[in-house]
Amino acid sequence: MEQYAKILTIAMPIFLLTVLGEKLYGWLRFRHHFKNMDMISSLSSGFTNSLKDALGLGISIITYAWMVEHWAMFEIKSTFWVWLIAFIALDFAGYLGHLLNHKINVLWNRHLIHHSSEEFNLACALRQSISGIVNLFTIFLIPAAIVGVPAVVIAVLAPIHLFAQFWYHTVYIGRMGFWEKFLVTPSHHRVHHAINPIYLDKNHGQILIIWDKLFGTFQEELPEVPPCTASPARSVPGIPSKSTGGICGYCCRMLGVPITGMIRPGFGSCRQVGDPPMWWRGTLSERSRMSTTLKNMPLLLRPGSLPGPGRNLPLPSF
């Protein structure tokens, strides 16, 4: 925890400067307006979550140090290979945890905070829930523990791995060619945050996109379907119900769709009659039921079709 706090004191000022820099760049070059209160909400949730982590206010069902002590079959010194194995193990564990956060409602209830922003920008990257008190996913680091990756290596690498996910939350970086074959890029992550049915629950990778390609959860950004990240509201019949898989009231008014979806309590997102059980968010097909109300959806997805600050910003041309 001491290592995390040290890295945090260096990273947070950098994050704040880059968030403000992105806002200034968007205004000067594209006259894009970002909602100040949305940005403040993202920054404040990021601060409180980081403070919680720095103070060690959390519970682990099982700790990595315990797993190494009891389950390690080898003893490896801190060489390049140890750091490489640790990185791959952390990234794969992150992919699995992220996937489950999108599949199980009680976990989605915590993760949806990150998807609740009305903007897709660097500030959104910092929007994390403070409710992650119980750490459930350390168990996914078993492979690293078995080969004897020291706990100190994981302790140093974990926050660096987390902070390295910051930069790709932006609309101002286009496609990155060769790098998109194996790294998560802004294009990949715009897909992850989008509400378009074709993009729902895709691209869960954190640094490496290869996990999504291996396990069938990859979707590239399509030129003919610009990612729409409009703010969520109530559930509308026939429209996927997810924090960013619903549709905003503003969009509904544009389509002439009344906001009359039936909502009942659940662990997380708004739910509709006929949805899968509350603990399970369902398969993509189960949550992508579309009615005739979506026949005009292409109108929604055109860049600039939502004339409001911060909604469906057109991707800059490079």
C-alpha positions as a LaTeX table, in Angstrom:
\begin{tabular}{lrrr}
\hline
Residue & $x$ (\AA) & $y$ (\AA) & $z$ (\AA) \\
\hline
Met1 & 0.00 & 0.00 & 0.00 \\
Glu2 & 2.95 & 2.30 & 0.63 \\
Gln3 & 4.18 & 1.71 & $-2.92$ \\
Tyr4 & 0.72 & 2.55 & $-4.26$ \\
Ala5 & 0.58 & 5.80 & $-2.30$ \\
Lys6 & 4.00 & 6.86 & $-3.61$ \\
Ile7 & 3.03 & 6.21 & $-7.22$ \\
Leu8 & $-0.31$ & 7.93 & $-6.66$ \\
Thr9 & 1.33 & 11.18 & $-5.51$ \\
Ile10 & 3.20 & 11.30 & $-8.82$ \\
Ala11 & 0.33 & 10.20 & $-11.06$ \\
Met12 & $-2.54$ & 12.36 & $-9.79$ \\
Pro13 & $-1.04$ & 15.78 & $-10.72$ \\
Ile14 & $-0.19$ & 14.40 & $-14.17$ \\
Phe15 & $-3.75$ & 13.14 & $-14.59$ \\
Leu16 & $-5.20$ & 16.50 & $-13.61$ \\
Leu17 & $-2.97$ & 18.41 & $-16.02$ \\
Thr18 & $-3.77$ & 16.11 & $-18.93$ \\
Val19 & $-7.52$ & 16.30 & $-18.22$ \\
Leu20 & $-7.37$ & 20.08 & $-18.33$ \\
Gly21 & $-5.10$ & 19.96 & $-21.37$ \\
Glu22 & $-7.56$ & 17.76 & $-23.25$ \\
Lys23 & $-10.40$ & 20.13 & $-22.41$ \\
Leu24 & $-8.39$ & 23.12 & $-23.65$ \\
Tyr25 & $-7.33$ & 21.30 & $-26.83$ \\
Gly26 & $-10.91$ & 20.29 & $-27.62$ \\
Trp27 & $-12.11$ & 23.86 & $-27.24$ \\
Leu28 & $-9.30$ & 25.54 & $-29.16$ \\
Arg29 & $-9.25$ & 23.17 & $-32.13$ \\
Phe30 & $-12.79$ & 21.83 & $-32.40$ \\
Arg31 & $-14.85$ & 24.18 & $-30.22$ \\
His32 & $-16.03$ & 21.17 & $-28.25$ \\
His33 & $-17.79$ & 21.93 & $-24.98$ \\
Phe34 & $-17.35$ & 19.56 & $-22.08$ \\
Lys35 & $-19.73$ & 19.67 & $-19.16$ \\
Asn36 & $-17.83$ & 21.11 & $-16.23$ \\
Met37 & $-19.98$ & 19.41 & $-13.60$ \\
Asp38 & $-19.57$ & 16.05 & $-15.31$ \\
Met39 & $-15.79$ & 16.54 & $-15.27$ \\
Ile40 & $-15.85$ & 17.57 & $-11.61$ \\
Ser41 & $-17.94$ & 14.50 & $-10.78$ \\
Ser42 & $-15.40$ & 12.26 & $-12.52$ \\
Leu43 & $-12.45$ & 13.90 & $-10.79$ \\
Ser44 & $-14.07$ & 13.77 & $-7.35$ \\
Ser45 & $-14.98$ & 10.09 & $-7.67$ \\
Gly46 & $-11.45$ & 9.36 & $-8.83$ \\
Phe47 & $-10.01$ & 11.22 & $-5.85$ \\
Thr48 & $-12.19$ & 9.46 & $-3.28$ \\
Asn49 & $-11.49$ & 6.05 & $-4.82$ \\
Ser50 & $-7.73$ & 6.70 & $-4.86$ \\
Leu51 & $-7.85$ & 7.92 & $-1.26$ \\
Lys52 & $-9.66$ & 4.75 & $-0.23$ \\
Asp53 & $-7.00$ & 2.61 & $-1.93$ \\
Ala54 & $-4.09$ & 4.62 & $-0.51$ \\
Leu55 & $-5.49$ & 4.22 & 3.01 \\
Gly56 & $-5.94$ & 0.50 & 2.51 \\
Leu57 & $-9.68$ & 0.59 & 3.12 \\
Gly58 & $-10.51$ & $-2.74$ & 1.56 \\
Ile59 & $-10.85$ & $-6.44$ & 2.19 \\
Ser60 & $-9.25$ & $-9.23$ & 0.17 \\
Ile61 & $-10.85$ & $-12.66$ & 0.29 \\
Ile62 & $-7.37$ & $-14.01$ & $-0.38$ \\
Thr63 & $-4.16$ & $-12.01$ & $-0.74$ \\
Tyr64 & $-1.53$ & $-12.47$ & $-3.39$ \\
Ala65 & 1.22 & $-12.65$ & $-0.76$ \\
Trp66 & $-0.58$ & $-15.58$ & 0.89 \\
Met67 & $-0.94$ & $-17.40$ & $-2.43$ \\
Val68 & 2.77 & $-17.01$ & $-3.22$ \\
Glu69 & 3.76 & $-18.21$ & 0.24 \\
His70 & 1.57 & $-21.33$ & 0.13 \\
Trp71 & 1.22 & $-22.22$ & $-3.55$ \\
Ala72 & 4.47 & $-21.20$ & $-5.27$ \\
Met73 & 6.13 & $-24.13$ & $-6.98$ \\
Phe74 & 9.22 & $-22.18$ & $-8.07$ \\
Glu75 & 11.32 & $-19.33$ & $-6.75$ \\
Ile76 & 12.12 & $-16.72$ & $-9.38$ \\
Lys77 & 14.40 & $-13.73$ & $-8.87$ \\
Ser78 & 13.33 & $-10.28$ & $-10.02$ \\
Thr79 & 14.55 & $-10.47$ & $-13.59$ \\
Phe80 & 13.02 & $-9.17$ & $-16.82$ \\
Trp81 & 11.06 & $-12.40$ & $-17.20$ \\
Val82 & 9.51 & $-12.04$ & $-13.77$ \\
Trp83 & 8.21 & $-8.58$ & $-14.65$ \\
Leu84 & 6.95 & $-9.81$ & $-18.03$ \\
Ile85 & 5.12 & $-12.77$ & $-16.48$ \\
Ala86 & 3.67 & $-10.48$ & $-13.82$ \\
Phe87 & 2.42 & $-8.03$ & $-16.46$ \\
Ile88 & 0.76 & $-10.75$ & $-18.54$ \\
Ala89 & $-0.83$ & $-12.28$ & $-15.44$ \\
Leu90 & $-2.13$ & $-8.90$ & $-14.25$ \\
Asp91 & $-3.53$ & $-8.04$ & $-17.66$ \\
Phe92 & $-5.29$ & $-11.37$ & $-18.07$ \\
Ala93 & $-6.71$ & $-11.13$ & $-14.55$ \\
Gly94 & $-7.88$ & $-7.61$ & $-15.37$ \\
Tyr95 & $-9.61$ & $-8.86$ & $-18.51$ \\
Leu96 & $-11.44$ & $-11.61$ & $-16.63$ \\
Gly97 & $-12.52$ & $-9.26$ & $-13.85$ \\
His98 & $-13.72$ & $-6.64$ & $-16.32$ \\
Leu99 & $-15.67$ & $-9.26$ & $-18.25$ \\
Leu100 & $-17.42$ & $-10.44$ & $-15.08$ \\
Asn101 & $-18.19$ & $-6.84$ & $-14.13$ \\
His102 & $-20.22$ & $-6.63$ & $-17.33$ \\
Lys103 & $-21.89$ & $-10.02$ & $-16.92$ \\
Ile104 & $-23.00$ & $-10.18$ & $-13.29$ \\
Asn105 & $-25.37$ & $-7.51$ & $-12.03$ \\
Val106 & $-24.06$ & $-7.25$ & $-8.49$ \\
Leu107 & $-20.62$ & $-6.53$ & $-9.97$ \\
Trp108 & $-22.06$ & $-4.28$ & $-12.66$ \\
Asn109 & $-23.69$ & $-2.26$ & $-9.89$ \\
Arg110 & $-20.18$ & $-1.23$ & $-8.83$ \\
His111 & $-18.63$ & $-0.91$ & $-12.27$ \\
Leu112 & $-21.43$ & 1.13 & $-13.84$ \\
Ile113 & $-20.08$ & 4.23 & $-12.10$ \\
His114 & $-17.26$ & 4.23 & $-14.65$ \\
His115 & $-19.82$ & 4.04 & $-17.47$ \\
Ser116 & $-22.13$ & 6.72 & $-16.07$ \\
Ser117 & $-20.37$ & 9.79 & $-17.47$ \\
Glu118 & $-22.12$ & 11.82 & $-20.14$ \\
Glu119 & $-18.73$ & 12.37 & $-21.77$ \\
Phe120 & $-15.99$ & 10.14 & $-23.09$ \\
Asn121 & $-12.80$ & 11.91 & $-22.13$ \\
Leu122 & $-9.77$ & 11.57 & $-19.89$ \\
Ala123 & $-11.76$ & 12.67 & $-16.83$ \\
Cys124 & $-14.08$ & 9.72 & $-17.44$ \\
Ala125 & $-11.11$ & 7.40 & $-16.92$ \\
Leu126 & $-10.86$ & 8.58 & $-13.32$ \\
Arg127 & $-14.54$ & 7.98 & $-12.59$ \\
Gln128 & $-14.31$ & 4.90 & $-10.39$ \\
Ser129 & $-16.58$ & 3.60 & $-7.66$ \\
Ile130 & $-15.60$ & 3.86 & $-4.01$ \\
Ser131 & $-17.76$ & 0.80 & $-3.29$ \\
Gly132 & $-15.11$ & $-1.69$ & $-4.36$ \\
Ile133 & $-14.28$ & $-2.55$ & $-0.76$ \\
Val134 & $-14.05$ & $-6.30$ & $-1.27$ \\
Asn135 & $-11.37$ & $-7.49$ & $-3.68$ \\
Leu136 & $-12.69$ & $-10.59$ & $-5.41$ \\
Phe137 & $-10.35$ & $-10.99$ & $-8.35$ \\
Thr138 & $-6.96$ & $-11.63$ & $-6.71$ \\
Ile139 & $-7.70$ & $-15.30$ & $-7.27$ \\
Phe140 & $-7.12$ & $-14.76$ & $-11.00$ \\
Leu141 & $-3.43$ & $-14.18$ & $-10.21$ \\
Ile142 & $-2.96$ & $-17.85$ & $-9.28$ \\
Pro143 & $-0.73$ & $-18.53$ & $-12.35$ \\
Ala144 & 1.70 & $-15.80$ & $-11.25$ \\
Ala145 & 1.69 & $-17.13$ & $-7.69$ \\
Ile146 & 2.38 & $-20.72$ & $-8.81$ \\
Val147 & 5.48 & $-19.71$ & $-10.80$ \\
Gly148 & 6.67 & $-17.67$ & $-7.82$ \\
Val149 & 6.37 & $-14.05$ & $-8.97$ \\
Pro150 & 7.25 & $-12.09$ & $-5.80$ \\
Ala151 & 4.48 & $-10.13$ & $-4.12$ \\
Val152 & 6.57 & $-6.96$ & $-4.25$ \\
Val153 & 6.63 & $-7.16$ & $-8.06$ \\
Ile154 & 2.83 & $-7.32$ & $-8.19$ \\
Ala155 & 2.59 & $-4.49$ & $-5.63$ \\
Val156 & 4.73 & $-2.21$ & $-7.82$ \\
Leu157 & 3.32 & $-3.25$ & $-11.18$ \\
Ala158 & $-0.40$ & $-3.24$ & $-10.30$ \\
Pro159 & $-0.81$ & 0.55 & $-9.89$ \\
Ile160 & 1.33 & 1.20 & $-12.97$ \\
His161 & $-0.86$ & $-1.21$ & $-14.93$ \\
Leu162 & $-3.95$ & 0.58 & $-13.65$ \\
Phe163 & $-2.71$ & 4.07 & $-14.46$ \\
Ala164 & $-1.63$ & 2.96 & $-17.95$ \\
Gln165 & $-5.34$ & 2.57 & $-18.77$ \\
Phe166 & $-5.88$ & 6.32 & $-18.46$ \\
Trp167 & $-4.70$ & 7.62 & $-21.83$ \\
Tyr168 & $-7.12$ & 5.82 & $-24.15$ \\
His169 & $-10.27$ & 7.48 & $-22.78$ \\
Thr170 & $-10.39$ & 10.16 & $-25.50$ \\
Val171 & $-12.04$ & 11.01 & $-28.82$ \\
Tyr172 & $-9.01$ & 12.98 & $-30.01$ \\
Ile173 & $-6.81$ & 10.05 & $-31.01$ \\
Gly174 & $-7.87$ & 8.20 & $-34.16$ \\
Arg175 & $-7.01$ & 4.72 & $-35.36$ \\
Met176 & $-3.46$ & 3.61 & $-34.60$ \\
Gly177 & $-2.78$ & 1.06 & $-37.31$ \\
Phe178 & $-0.30$ & $-1.67$ & $-36.36$ \\
Trp179 & $-0.61$ & $-1.02$ & $-32.60$ \\
Glu180 & $-4.29$ & $-1.96$ & $-32.66$ \\
Lys181 & $-3.36$ & $-5.57$ & $-33.37$ \\
Phe182 & $-2.25$ & $-6.18$ & $-29.79$ \\
Leu183 & $-2.79$ & $-3.03$ & $-27.65$ \\
Val184 & $-5.97$ & $-1.44$ & $-26.35$ \\
Thr185 & $-6.26$ & 1.91 & $-28.13$ \\
Pro186 & $-8.70$ & 4.84 & $-27.90$ \\
Ser187 & $-10.58$ & 3.36 & $-30.86$ \\
His188 & $-11.03$ & 0.03 & $-29.06$ \\
His189 & $-12.16$ & 1.69 & $-25.86$ \\
Arg190 & $-14.62$ & 4.04 & $-27.57$ \\
Val191 & $-16.30$ & 0.84 & $-28.71$ \\
His192 & $-16.35$ & $-0.44$ & $-25.13$ \\
His193 & $-18.13$ & 2.68 & $-23.84$ \\
Ala194 & $-20.55$ & 2.99 & $-26.76$ \\
Ile195 & $-24.29$ & 2.28 & $-26.56$ \\
Asn196 & $-24.65$ & 1.10 & $-30.15$ \\
Pro197 & $-26.07$ & $-2.47$ & $-30.10$ \\
Ile198 & $-23.16$ & $-3.84$ & $-32.14$ \\
Tyr199 & $-20.69$ & $-2.47$ & $-29.58$ \\
Leu200 & $-22.34$ & $-3.63$ & $-26.35$ \\
Asp201 & $-20.07$ & $-5.53$ & $-23.95$ \\
Lys202 & $-17.07$ & $-5.62$ & $-26.26$ \\
Asn203 & $-13.34$ & $-4.94$ & $-25.79$ \\
His204 & $-12.81$ & $-5.67$ & $-22.10$ \\
Gly205 & $-9.02$ & $-5.72$ & $-22.38$ \\
Gln206 & $-7.03$ & $-3.32$ & $-20.23$ \\
Ile207 & $-3.62$ & $-3.05$ & $-21.90$ \\
Leu208 & $-3.57$ & $-5.99$ & $-24.33$ \\
Ile209 & $-6.47$ & $-6.40$ & $-26.75$ \\
Ile210 & $-5.38$ & $-9.95$ & $-27.59$ \\
Trp211 & $-7.58$ & $-11.41$ & $-24.84$ \\
Asp212 & $-10.71$ & $-10.07$ & $-26.54$ \\
Lys213 & $-9.53$ & $-11.45$ & $-29.87$ \\
Leu214 & $-8.84$ & $-14.84$ & $-28.33$ \\
Phe215 & $-12.13$ & $-15.16$ & $-26.43$ \\
Gly216 & $-14.56$ & $-13.60$ & $-28.92$ \\
Thr217 & $-15.29$ & $-10.29$ & $-27.21$ \\
Phe218 & $-13.50$ & $-8.06$ & $-29.72$ \\
Gln219 & $-15.21$ & $-5.53$ & $-31.95$ \\
Glu220 & $-13.39$ & $-2.97$ & $-34.03$ \\
Glu221 & $-14.64$ & 0.58 & $-34.46$ \\
Leu222 & $-16.64$ & 0.73 & $-37.68$ \\
Pro223 & $-16.48$ & 3.90 & $-39.83$ \\
Glu224 & $-20.17$ & 3.53 & $-40.72$ \\
Val225 & $-21.20$ & 3.17 & $-37.05$ \\
Pro226 & $-19.59$ & 5.98 & $-35.02$ \\
Pro227 & $-19.62$ & 5.12 & $-31.29$ \\
Cys228 & $-22.44$ & 6.90 & $-29.48$ \\
Thr229 & $-21.75$ & 7.54 & $-25.80$ \\
Ala230 & $-24.82$ & 9.62 & $-24.94$ \\
Ser231 & $-25.91$ & 9.69 & $-21.33$ \\
Pro232 & $-28.22$ & 6.92 & $-20.05$ \\
Ala233 & $-31.65$ & 7.38 & $-18.56$ \\
Arg234 & $-34.60$ & 5.04 & $-18.14$ \\
Ser235 & $-35.12$ & 1.76 & $-19.86$ \\
Val236 & $-37.17$ & 1.90 & $-23.06$ \\
Pro237 & $-38.89$ & $-1.24$ & $-24.41$ \\
Gly238 & $-36.73$ & $-2.88$ & $-27.05$ \\
Ile239 & $-33.63$ & $-0.84$ & $-26.25$ \\
Pro240 & $-30.78$ & $-2.65$ & $-24.48$ \\
Ser241 & $-30.89$ & $-1.89$ & $-20.77$ \\
Lys242 & $-27.45$ & $-1.09$ & $-19.45$ \\
Ser243 & $-25.99$ & 2.03 & $-17.90$ \\
Thr244 & $-24.49$ & 2.95 & $-21.25$ \\
Gly245 & $-26.59$ & 0.38 & $-23.06$ \\
Gly246 & $-29.82$ & 2.21 & $-22.44$ \\
Ile247 & $-30.54$ & 5.44 & $-24.19$ \\
Cys248 & $-30.74$ & 9.00 & $-22.93$ \\
Gly249 & $-34.02$ & 10.83 & $-22.55$ \\
Tyr250 & $-32.73$ & 13.46 & $-24.94$ \\
Cys251 & $-32.23$ & 10.82 & $-27.65$ \\
Cys252 & $-35.70$ & 9.41 & $-26.96$ \\
Arg253 & $-37.25$ & 12.81 & $-27.53$ \\
Met254 & $-35.38$ & 13.13 & $-30.82$ \\
Leu255 & $-36.80$ & 9.78 & $-31.94$ \\
Gly256 & $-40.26$ & 10.56 & $-30.61$ \\
Val257 & $-40.07$ & 7.61 & $-28.23$ \\
Pro258 & $-41.89$ & 8.09 & $-24.90$ \\
Ile259 & $-39.90$ & 7.18 & $-21.81$ \\
Thr260 & $-42.36$ & 4.62 & $-20.50$ \\
Gly261 & $-40.12$ & 1.59 & $-19.96$ \\
Met262 & $-41.04$ & $-0.61$ & $-17.05$ \\
Ile263 & $-38.37$ & $-0.36$ & $-14.38$ \\
Arg264 & $-38.02$ & $-2.66$ & $-11.44$ \\
Pro265 & $-35.31$ & $-2.78$ & $-8.79$ \\
Gly266 & $-32.25$ & $-4.86$ & $-9.49$ \\
Phe267 & $-28.58$ & $-5.04$ & $-8.69$ \\
Gly268 & $-27.48$ & $-2.33$ & $-11.08$ \\
Ser269 & $-28.92$ & $-1.18$ & $-14.36$ \\
Cys270 & $-32.55$ & $-0.47$ & $-15.17$ \\
Arg271 & $-34.35$ & $-3.66$ & $-16.06$ \\
Gln272 & $-37.26$ & $-4.65$ & $-18.25$ \\
Val273 & $-39.90$ & $-7.33$ & $-18.00$ \\
Gly274 & $-38.48$ & $-10.45$ & $-19.65$ \\
Asp275 & $-34.87$ & $-9.66$ & $-18.78$ \\
Pro276 & $-32.59$ & $-12.48$ & $-17.59$ \\
Pro277 & $-32.37$ & $-13.15$ & $-13.81$ \\
Met278 & $-31.18$ & $-10.14$ & $-11.84$ \\
Trp279 & $-27.83$ & $-11.63$ & $-10.89$ \\
Trp280 & $-26.96$ & $-12.30$ & $-14.54$ \\
Arg281 & $-26.84$ & $-9.54$ & $-17.12$ \\
Gly282 & $-27.53$ & $-11.99$ & $-19.92$ \\
Thr283 & $-25.97$ & $-12.74$ & $-23.27$ \\
Leu284 & $-25.49$ & $-10.13$ & $-25.95$ \\
Ser285 & $-28.44$ & $-11.45$ & $-27.91$ \\
Glu286 & $-30.67$ & $-11.37$ & $-24.83$ \\
Arg287 & $-29.81$ & $-7.73$ & $-24.20$ \\
Ser288 & $-29.87$ & $-6.59$ & $-27.81$ \\
Arg289 & $-33.60$ & $-7.05$ & $-28.47$ \\
Met290 & $-34.63$ & $-4.23$ & $-30.72$ \\
Ser291 & $-38.15$ & $-3.10$ & $-31.55$ \\
Thr292 & $-39.46$ & $-0.94$ & $-34.33$ \\
Thr293 & $-38.67$ & 2.10 & $-32.19$ \\
Leu294 & $-35.05$ & 1.70 & $-33.29$ \\
Lys295 & $-35.71$ & 1.87 & $-37.02$ \\
Asn296 & $-34.47$ & 5.43 & $-36.98$ \\
Met297 & $-31.35$ & 4.58 & $-34.99$ \\
Pro298 & $-28.94$ & 5.46 & $-37.85$ \\
Leu299 & $-30.02$ & 9.07 & $-37.38$ \\
Leu300 & $-28.78$ & 8.83 & $-33.81$ \\
Leu301 & $-25.45$ & 7.43 & $-34.79$ \\
Arg302 & $-24.37$ & 10.05 & $-37.29$ \\
Pro303 & $-21.57$ & 12.25 & $-35.94$ \\
Gly304 & $-22.93$ & 15.55 & $-34.71$ \\
Ser305 & $-26.55$ & 14.34 & $-34.84$ \\
Leu306 & $-27.05$ & 15.14 & $-31.15$ \\
Pro307 & $-26.83$ & 18.93 & $-30.97$ \\
Gly308 & $-25.85$ & 19.20 & $-27.33$ \\
Pro309 & $-22.52$ & 19.82 & $-25.64$ \\
Gly310 & $-20.56$ & 16.66 & $-25.15$ \\
Arg311 & $-23.05$ & 14.30 & $-26.82$ \\
Asn312 & $-21.84$ & 12.06 & $-29.61$ \\
Leu313 & $-18.89$ & 14.28 & $-30.45$ \\
Pro314 & $-17.74$ & 13.81 & $-34.05$ \\
Leu315 & $-14.35$ & 12.18 & $-34.28$ \\
Pro316 & $-11.73$ & 14.68 & $-35.45$ \\
Ser317 & $-10.19$ & 14.14 & $-38.85$ \\
Phe318 & $-6.45$ & 13.43 & $-38.77$ \\
\hline
\end{tabular}
